[in-house]
Amino acid sequence: MRKILSVFLAGIIICMSFTGCGKNNANTPTTQTSDTIRFLNFKPEVASVYEKIAKAYKDETGKTLIVETAASGNYEQTLAAKMGTKEAPVLFQINGPKGYLNWKDYCADLKNTELYKHLTDKSLAVTVNGNVYGIPYVVEGYGIIYNKEITDKYFTLKNKAVDINSMDDVNSFATLKALAEDMQKHKDELGIKGVFAATSLKTGEDWRWQTHLANIPVFYEFQKNNIDLAGEDTKKINFDYSENFKNIFDLYINNSTVEKKVLGSKIVDESMAEFALGECAMVQNGNWAWSQIKGISGNKVKAENIKFLPIYMGIEGEEKQGLCVGTENFFAINAKASEAERKNAEEFIYWLFSSKTGKDFVINELDMISPFDTFTEEESPNDPLAKEVVRWMDKKDTVTIPWYFTIFPSQNFKNDFGAVLLQYAQGSKSWDDVKKLFVEEWESESR
């Protein structure tokens, strides 16, 4: 676990002094009863789990947890609409230093909370001038998820074009490309509609590409240029590895279950359903996707066949590349709520990560890899994707890619990047247009 947590040190620079104005400076306090906690959840895919958690918490403590869930890609807008109203959340989420800058007027100091005391690596918290405004509550990883049953079937084909015989031999974009393109040619023999699940490019559903996929070229560029993540140099980018991004993006959309012209209507749930139903062999997503896969009616993928592969793009040295591991999930408590409400929120998050009932939800239904010492080694996640994250992190001589999302300029930048990716996929924009927008909007949105 220490090894897993240490990866964030390069990716999250948080012990610094921030300046500037936060959003929504209204001083309207929340008006909730003293035994109520209102929580704005970030992830729609676990909304049903939080409903169960709310019931269990009520049964054990008598206190009411009201969970509201923002639509995918609309958390900041939903939070802005709620703050300063009678329905303002007491417990909410920020995505790191950038999120703190937006909501610093609403972030209470959490350094004396019980949950923070049990944070294994306190350098991961959003800390400003010795005060703690965000507590990370999950370690997550993402890459290319593949169905080993399908890839194993491909390797038995007598007429396959590649000379490798196992996914263990895939450690570069060149090998992945040769494999994927030949699998696509043999899709009927493999019983699939395409190698990769549909690339969901509908507005609000494109975060896997405009954020997660973009993280990799940004990481390599900043690493190559020795960029100080706490400095002003992050406000400009050259998109040096744009062609590498294009490599993998093209591979996804050209070897897919669907035609490129329909990608603007595809959502993440559809992509995950294609994978769960055995209609494709691979899909880019994170360990949180296990809850979606296992929840699909008619799921055909056995847990033991669900594996992870790093996202290779053709960047020098990628043979030693691992998964992308990090977090953008930090608990924050509304500073404008009453003292009793803040205390209730503190007690709830500690209950969730320390009580037998809470930890059972964290491990078995939220499928989280927790950063708190309240969990024993035996209390590790049971889901296959979380196990895969740990397996990749434990590999010797493997470079884990940290999450740099928290330094992306804005949600507007990500939305516009996603939109131009769709236009490129549909043929109305060139790749030069994509790169131009990425570079220019990164700088303009960073001002």
C-alpha positions as CSV (number, residue, x, y, z in Angstrom):
1,M,0.0,0.0,0.0
2,R,2.9,2.4,0.7
3,K,4.1,1.7,-2.8
4,I,0.7,2.5,-4.2
5,L,0.4,5.7,-2.3
6,S,3.9,7.0,-3.0
7,V,3.0,7.5,-6.7
8,F,1.0,10.6,-6.0
9,L,3.9,12.6,-4.7
10,A,4.9,13.4,-8.3
11,G,1.4,14.1,-9.5
12,I,-0.2,16.1,-6.8
13,I,1.6,19.2,-5.5
14,I,-0.6,20.5,-2.8
15,C,1.4,22.0,0.0
16,M,1.4,25.5,-1.4
17,S,-0.2,28.9,-0.8
18,F,-3.1,29.6,-3.1
19,T,-4.5,33.0,-4.1
20,G,-7.5,34.2,-6.0
21,C,-11.2,34.2,-5.5
22,G,-13.4,31.1,-5.1
23,K,-16.8,30.6,-6.7
24,N,-20.0,31.7,-5.1
25,N,-19.0,33.9,-2.3
26,A,-22.5,33.9,-0.8
27,N,-22.6,33.6,3.0
28,T,-25.9,31.8,3.1
29,P,-25.6,28.9,5.6
30,T,-27.2,25.6,5.1
31,T,-30.4,24.9,7.0
32,Q,-30.6,21.3,7.8
33,T,-31.6,19.5,10.9
34,S,-28.9,18.6,13.4
35,D,-29.0,14.8,12.6
36,T,-28.8,15.2,8.8
37,I,-25.8,15.0,6.4
38,R,-26.4,16.2,2.9
39,F,-23.8,14.7,0.5
40,L,-23.3,15.6,-3.2
41,N,-21.8,12.5,-4.9
42,F,-19.4,12.7,-7.8
43,K,-19.9,9.3,-9.5
44,P,-23.3,8.3,-11.0
45,E,-22.1,4.7,-11.3
46,V,-22.1,4.2,-7.4
47,A,-25.3,6.2,-6.7
48,S,-27.2,3.0,-5.9
49,V,-24.5,1.9,-3.5
50,Y,-24.7,5.2,-1.6
51,E,-28.5,4.6,-1.2
52,K,-27.7,1.4,0.6
53,I,-25.0,3.1,2.7
54,A,-27.5,5.8,3.7
55,K,-30.0,3.1,4.9
56,A,-27.3,1.3,6.9
57,Y,-26.0,4.5,8.4
58,K,-29.5,5.4,9.5
59,D,-30.0,1.9,11.0
60,E,-26.7,2.1,13.0
61,T,-26.6,5.7,14.1
62,G,-30.1,7.1,13.7
63,K,-28.7,9.9,11.5
64,T,-30.0,10.7,8.1
65,L,-27.7,10.7,5.1
66,I,-29.2,12.5,2.1
67,V,-27.2,11.6,-1.1
68,E,-27.6,13.6,-4.3
69,T,-25.7,12.6,-7.4
70,A,-24.6,14.9,-10.1
71,A,-25.0,13.9,-13.7
72,S,-21.8,12.7,-15.4
73,G,-19.5,15.6,-16.3
74,N,-21.7,18.1,-14.5
75,Y,-20.4,18.0,-10.9
76,E,-19.0,21.5,-10.8
77,Q,-22.2,23.0,-12.3
78,T,-24.4,21.1,-9.9
79,L,-22.3,22.1,-6.9
80,A,-22.4,25.8,-8.0
81,A,-26.2,25.6,-8.2
82,K,-26.5,24.0,-4.8
83,M,-24.1,26.2,-2.8
84,G,-25.6,29.1,-1.0
85,T,-29.1,27.4,-1.0
86,K,-31.0,25.5,1.6
87,E,-30.0,22.3,-0.2
88,A,-26.3,23.0,-0.1
89,P,-24.2,19.9,0.7
90,V,-22.4,19.7,4.0
91,L,-20.2,17.0,2.5
92,F,-18.9,17.4,-1.1
93,Q,-15.9,16.6,-3.3
94,I,-13.1,18.6,-4.8
95,N,-10.6,17.2,-7.4
96,G,-7.4,18.5,-5.9
97,P,-5.7,21.8,-5.9
98,K,-7.7,23.2,-8.8
99,G,-10.9,22.2,-7.1
100,Y,-9.8,23.8,-3.9
101,L,-9.1,27.1,-5.8
102,N,-12.7,27.0,-7.0
103,W,-14.3,26.3,-3.6
104,K,-11.8,27.5,-1.0
105,D,-14.4,29.8,0.6
106,Y,-16.5,26.7,1.3
107,C,-13.7,24.3,2.4
108,A,-13.4,23.8,6.2
109,D,-10.1,22.8,7.8
110,L,-10.1,19.1,8.3
111,K,-6.7,18.6,10.0
112,N,-8.3,17.7,13.4
113,T,-10.8,15.2,12.0
114,E,-10.6,11.5,12.9
115,L,-10.4,10.4,9.3
116,Y,-7.4,12.6,8.5
117,K,-5.5,11.2,11.4
118,H,-5.8,7.8,9.8
119,L,-4.6,8.9,6.3
120,T,-1.6,6.7,5.6
121,D,0.3,9.4,3.6
122,K,-0.8,12.8,4.7
123,S,1.2,14.5,1.9
124,L,-1.7,13.4,-0.4
125,A,-4.2,15.7,1.3
126,V,-5.0,19.2,-0.1
127,T,-3.0,21.2,2.3
128,V,-2.6,25.0,2.4
129,N,-0.5,26.8,5.0
130,G,-0.8,23.9,7.4
131,N,-4.5,23.5,7.1
132,V,-6.2,20.5,5.4
133,Y,-9.0,21.2,3.0
134,G,-9.4,17.9,1.1
135,I,-8.9,14.3,2.3
136,P,-8.3,11.8,-0.5
137,Y,-10.4,8.7,0.1
138,V,-9.6,6.3,-2.7
139,V,-6.7,5.0,-4.8
140,E,-7.7,4.2,-8.4
141,G,-6.1,3.0,-11.6
142,Y,-7.0,2.8,-15.2
143,G,-5.7,1.3,-18.4
144,I,-7.0,-1.0,-21.2
145,I,-9.3,-3.6,-19.7
146,Y,-9.3,-6.8,-21.7
147,N,-11.1,-10.1,-21.6
148,K,-8.5,-12.9,-21.4
149,E,-10.9,-15.5,-22.6
150,I,-11.2,-13.7,-26.0
151,T,-7.5,-12.9,-26.3
152,D,-6.6,-16.5,-25.4
153,K,-8.9,-17.7,-28.1
154,Y,-7.2,-15.4,-30.6
155,F,-3.8,-16.8,-29.7
156,T,-5.0,-20.3,-30.7
157,L,-5.9,-19.2,-34.2
158,K,-3.7,-21.0,-36.8
159,N,-3.9,-18.1,-39.2
160,K,-3.1,-15.2,-36.8
161,A,-0.7,-12.6,-38.2
162,V,1.2,-11.8,-35.0
163,D,4.0,-13.9,-33.6
164,I,3.2,-13.4,-29.9
165,N,1.3,-16.0,-27.9
166,S,0.2,-14.1,-24.8
167,M,-0.9,-10.7,-23.6
168,D,2.2,-10.7,-21.4
169,D,4.1,-10.1,-24.6
170,V,2.3,-6.8,-25.3
171,N,4.5,-4.0,-24.0
172,S,4.4,-1.4,-26.8
173,F,2.0,0.4,-29.1
174,A,3.5,-1.3,-32.1
175,T,2.7,-4.8,-30.7
176,L,-0.8,-3.6,-29.5
177,K,-1.6,-2.2,-32.9
178,A,-0.6,-5.3,-34.8
179,L,-2.6,-7.4,-32.3
180,A,-5.7,-5.3,-32.4
181,E,-5.8,-4.9,-36.2
182,D,-5.4,-8.6,-36.7
183,M,-8.1,-9.4,-34.1
184,Q,-10.4,-7.1,-35.9
185,K,-9.9,-9.0,-39.1
186,H,-10.8,-12.2,-37.2
187,K,-13.7,-10.7,-35.2
188,D,-16.2,-13.2,-36.6
189,E,-14.1,-16.2,-35.6
190,L,-13.7,-14.6,-32.1
191,G,-17.5,-14.0,-31.8
192,I,-17.1,-10.2,-31.2
193,K,-18.4,-7.1,-33.0
194,G,-15.0,-5.3,-32.6
195,V,-11.8,-5.3,-30.6
196,F,-12.6,-2.1,-28.7
197,A,-15.8,-1.0,-27.1
198,A,-17.5,2.1,-28.6
199,T,-15.5,5.2,-27.9
200,S,-18.2,7.2,-26.0
201,L,-17.9,10.8,-27.3
202,K,-21.3,12.1,-26.3
203,T,-21.0,15.4,-24.4
204,G,-20.5,14.6,-20.7
205,E,-19.5,11.0,-21.5
206,D,-16.2,11.7,-23.1
207,W,-14.1,12.0,-19.9
208,R,-12.2,8.8,-20.7
209,W,-10.5,10.6,-23.7
210,Q,-10.5,14.3,-22.9
211,T,-9.1,13.7,-19.4
212,H,-7.9,10.1,-18.8
213,L,-6.3,9.5,-22.2
214,A,-4.9,13.0,-22.4
215,N,-3.2,12.6,-19.0
216,I,-0.5,10.3,-20.5
217,P,0.9,12.7,-23.1
218,V,0.7,15.6,-20.6
219,F,2.7,13.5,-18.0
220,Y,5.4,12.6,-20.5
221,E,5.7,16.2,-21.8
222,F,6.0,17.7,-18.3
223,Q,8.4,15.0,-17.2
224,K,10.6,15.5,-20.3
225,N,10.7,19.3,-19.8
226,N,11.1,19.1,-16.0
227,I,8.0,21.2,-15.4
228,D,7.4,22.3,-11.8
229,L,3.8,21.4,-11.1
230,A,3.5,24.2,-8.6
231,G,4.9,26.8,-10.9
232,E,3.7,29.0,-13.8
233,D,5.1,26.7,-16.5
234,T,2.0,24.5,-16.2
235,K,0.0,27.3,-17.9
236,K,1.5,26.5,-21.3
237,I,1.7,23.2,-23.2
238,N,3.1,22.2,-26.6
239,F,1.2,18.9,-26.9
240,D,4.5,17.3,-27.8
241,Y,3.0,13.9,-27.9
242,S,-0.1,14.7,-29.8
243,E,0.8,12.2,-32.5
244,N,1.1,9.5,-29.9
245,F,-2.3,10.4,-28.5
246,K,-3.6,10.2,-32.1
247,N,-2.0,6.7,-32.5
248,I,-4.1,5.1,-29.7
249,F,-7.2,7.2,-30.4
250,D,-7.2,6.1,-34.0
251,L,-6.7,2.5,-33.0
252,Y,-9.7,2.7,-30.7
253,I,-12.1,4.2,-33.3
254,N,-10.9,2.2,-36.3
255,N,-11.2,-1.2,-34.6
256,S,-14.4,-0.7,-32.8
257,T,-17.8,-2.4,-32.3
258,V,-19.5,0.6,-34.1
259,E,-18.9,3.0,-37.0
260,K,-17.2,6.3,-36.2
261,K,-20.2,8.3,-37.3
262,V,-22.3,7.2,-34.3
263,L,-19.7,7.8,-31.6
264,G,-21.3,11.1,-30.7
265,S,-24.3,9.3,-29.3
266,K,-22.5,6.6,-27.4
267,I,-22.3,6.7,-23.6
268,V,-19.9,4.9,-21.1
269,D,-22.7,2.5,-19.9
270,E,-23.1,1.2,-23.5
271,S,-19.4,0.7,-23.8
272,M,-19.2,-1.3,-20.6
273,A,-22.3,-3.3,-21.6
274,E,-20.5,-4.3,-24.8
275,F,-17.5,-5.5,-22.8
276,A,-19.7,-7.3,-20.2
277,L,-21.7,-9.1,-22.9
278,G,-18.6,-10.3,-24.7
279,E,-19.2,-8.2,-27.8
280,C,-15.7,-6.7,-27.6
281,A,-12.3,-7.8,-26.3
282,M,-11.0,-4.5,-24.8
283,V,-12.2,-1.2,-23.3
284,Q,-10.3,1.7,-21.7
285,N,-11.6,2.4,-18.2
286,G,-10.6,2.2,-14.6
287,N,-11.0,-0.3,-11.7
288,W,-14.3,1.5,-10.8
289,A,-15.8,-0.2,-13.9
290,W,-16.1,-3.5,-12.2
291,S,-19.3,-2.4,-10.5
292,Q,-20.7,-1.6,-14.0
293,I,-19.5,-4.9,-15.6
294,K,-20.9,-7.2,-12.8
295,G,-24.1,-5.3,-12.8
296,I,-24.9,-5.8,-16.5
297,S,-27.8,-8.3,-17.0
298,G,-26.5,-11.2,-19.0
299,N,-22.8,-10.5,-18.1
300,K,-20.6,-13.2,-19.8
301,V,-17.2,-12.1,-18.6
302,K,-15.8,-14.2,-15.7
303,A,-14.0,-12.2,-13.0
304,E,-10.8,-14.3,-13.5
305,N,-10.6,-13.3,-17.1
306,I,-10.8,-9.5,-16.5
307,K,-7.2,-8.1,-16.8
308,F,-5.5,-4.7,-17.3
309,L,-3.0,-3.6,-19.9
310,P,-1.2,-0.2,-19.9
311,I,-2.3,2.4,-22.5
312,Y,0.6,2.3,-25.0
313,M,1.0,5.2,-27.5
314,G,4.4,4.7,-29.0
315,I,6.4,6.8,-26.6
316,E,10.0,6.0,-26.1
317,G,10.5,3.8,-23.0
318,E,6.9,2.7,-22.8
319,E,8.0,-0.9,-22.5
320,K,8.4,-0.2,-18.7
321,Q,5.1,1.7,-18.5
322,G,2.5,0.6,-16.0
323,L,-1.1,1.7,-15.4
324,C,-2.2,5.3,-14.6
325,V,-2.7,5.4,-10.8
326,G,-3.9,8.3,-8.7
327,T,-6.9,10.1,-7.4
328,E,-9.0,13.1,-8.0
329,N,-11.5,12.3,-5.2
330,F,-11.1,14.4,-2.1
331,F,-13.7,14.9,0.7
332,A,-14.4,18.5,1.6
333,I,-16.8,19.8,4.3
334,N,-18.8,23.0,3.9
335,A,-17.3,25.7,6.1
336,K,-20.6,27.6,5.9
337,A,-22.6,24.8,7.5
338,S,-23.2,24.8,11.2
339,E,-20.8,23.3,13.7
340,A,-23.2,20.4,14.4
341,E,-23.6,19.7,10.6
342,R,-19.9,19.7,10.1
343,K,-19.4,17.3,13.0
344,N,-22.0,15.0,11.6
345,A,-20.2,14.9,8.2
346,E,-16.9,14.2,10.0
347,E,-18.5,11.3,11.9
348,F,-20.0,9.9,8.7
349,I,-16.9,9.7,6.7
350,Y,-15.0,8.2,9.6
351,W,-17.8,5.6,10.0
352,L,-17.6,4.7,6.3
353,F,-13.9,4.0,6.5
354,S,-13.6,2.5,10.0
355,S,-16.7,0.6,11.0
356,K,-17.3,-3.0,10.0
357,T,-20.4,-2.1,8.0
358,G,-18.8,0.9,6.3
359,K,-15.6,-0.9,5.4
360,D,-17.7,-3.8,3.9
361,F,-19.4,-1.2,1.6
362,V,-16.0,0.3,0.7
363,I,-14.4,-3.1,-0.2
364,N,-17.2,-5.0,-1.7
365,E,-19.6,-2.5,-3.3
366,L,-17.7,0.8,-3.8
367,D,-14.7,-1.4,-4.8
368,M,-12.2,1.1,-3.5
369,I,-8.6,0.8,-2.7
370,S,-8.5,2.8,0.5
371,P,-5.6,5.1,1.7
372,F,-6.4,4.7,5.4
373,D,-4.7,2.6,8.0
374,T,-8.2,1.5,9.3
375,F,-8.0,-1.3,6.8
376,T,-6.0,-4.5,7.3
377,E,-4.2,-6.4,4.5
378,E,-7.0,-8.9,4.6
379,E,-9.5,-6.1,4.0
380,S,-8.4,-5.4,0.5
381,P,-10.9,-5.2,-2.4
382,N,-12.1,-8.5,-3.9
383,D,-12.9,-7.2,-7.3
384,P,-10.6,-8.3,-10.2
385,L,-9.7,-4.8,-11.5
386,A,-8.6,-3.5,-8.0
387,K,-6.4,-6.6,-7.7
388,E,-5.0,-5.9,-11.2
389,V,-4.1,-2.3,-10.1
390,V,-2.2,-3.7,-7.1
391,R,-0.6,-6.4,-9.3
392,W,0.7,-3.8,-11.8
393,M,1.9,-1.5,-9.0
394,D,3.9,-4.4,-7.5
395,K,5.7,-5.2,-10.8
396,K,9.4,-4.5,-10.6
397,D,11.0,-1.9,-13.0
398,T,7.5,-0.6,-13.9
399,V,6.8,3.1,-14.1
400,T,3.3,4.0,-12.9
401,I,1.8,7.1,-14.6
402,P,0.5,9.6,-12.0
403,W,-2.7,11.5,-12.5
404,Y,-2.1,15.1,-13.7
405,F,-5.8,15.8,-14.1
406,T,-5.8,18.1,-11.2
407,I,-3.6,20.6,-13.1
408,F,-5.7,20.6,-16.3
409,P,-6.9,24.2,-16.8
410,S,-10.7,23.8,-16.5
411,Q,-13.7,21.7,-17.2
412,N,-14.4,24.0,-20.2
413,F,-11.1,23.0,-21.7
414,K,-11.8,19.3,-21.3
415,N,-15.3,19.7,-22.8
416,D,-14.0,21.6,-25.8
417,F,-11.2,19.1,-26.3
418,G,-13.8,16.3,-26.2
419,A,-15.9,18.1,-28.8
420,V,-13.1,18.5,-31.2
421,L,-12.1,14.8,-30.8
422,L,-15.6,13.9,-31.9
423,Q,-15.4,16.2,-34.9
424,Y,-12.1,14.6,-35.8
425,A,-13.6,11.1,-35.5
426,Q,-16.4,12.1,-37.7
427,G,-14.1,13.7,-40.3
428,S,-15.1,17.4,-40.0
429,K,-11.8,18.4,-38.3
430,S,-8.2,17.6,-39.0
431,W,-5.7,16.4,-36.4
432,D,-4.0,19.8,-36.7
433,D,-7.3,21.4,-35.6
434,V,-7.3,19.1,-32.5
435,K,-3.7,20.0,-31.6
436,K,-4.3,23.7,-32.1
437,L,-7.3,23.7,-29.8
438,F,-5.5,21.7,-27.2
439,V,-2.6,24.1,-27.1
440,E,-4.5,27.4,-27.4
441,E,-7.3,26.6,-25.0
442,W,-4.9,25.2,-22.4
443,E,-3.2,28.6,-22.3
444,S,-6.3,30.7,-22.4
445,E,-8.1,28.7,-19.7
446,S,-5.0,28.8,-17.5
447,R,-5.1,32.6,-17.2
